Amino acid sequence: MTIAVSNEGSKGAATTCRVVEADRPAGGPGQIVQTPSVPAGETLTFTTTVTAFGADLKALFVDCQSP
């Protein structure tokens, strides 16, 4: 999957994002992914492999934490 993450801070940093099924944002299965380092004030798009939801296409929701 492809994820875009923005860093609105004053320092570059990496963070973690939780990926969940869009129709089950709480209590359902999820997978944590690590972002690459995102420079301060920039948006970075990266690709990662998510395996927690099987091979069928599903709508997913991503929530990334502030570093």
N, C-alpha and C positions, 0 to 999 in steps of 0.2 A: 504494500500500500504506500501511497505518497502522502506525506504530512508536511504542512507548512507551519512553522513556529516562529513567533516574533519575540524579540528581546527588547523590551522597553526600558531596560536598566542602563546603567552607566559603565558596566563591565561586561566583557564577553563571558559566556558560561554555557555549559550543557545542562540539561534537565531531564526529567523522566516524564513520560506521558502514559496515561492509562487508556487503553483501547477497550471499548465495550460494545455490545450490540446496541444499536440505536433505540430499539424498543424495550431494552432492559438495562437502563443506565445504572441501576442500583440492585445489587444482589445477584446479578447474572455473572456468567463467566467473563473474565477480562484478561488482558495481557499488558504487562509493563514493557515499554520500549525506551531506550536511551537515545537522546538526540545527540547529534554532533555539537561541537561548540558553536554557539550563535554569537556573532559579534554584537557589541552594544549598539542599540538603535537600528538593528537590521532584522530582516525576515529571511529565514533559510528554509528551503524546501529539500526534503530528503526522502529516500525510499527505504523501507524496511519490510521484512517478512513477518507476517502475523500468522500463527498456526493454531491459535486457541479456538477458532470457530469452524474448523473443517474446511473443505474445499468448495462448498457452495457459496455463491455470492450473497452477501448480506450487507445491509446498511449498518455502518459502524459510526460510533461517536468517539472523539478523542479529546481528552482533557489533560493539558500539560501544566505542571506546577511551576511556580516562580522559583528560580534557583536561589 
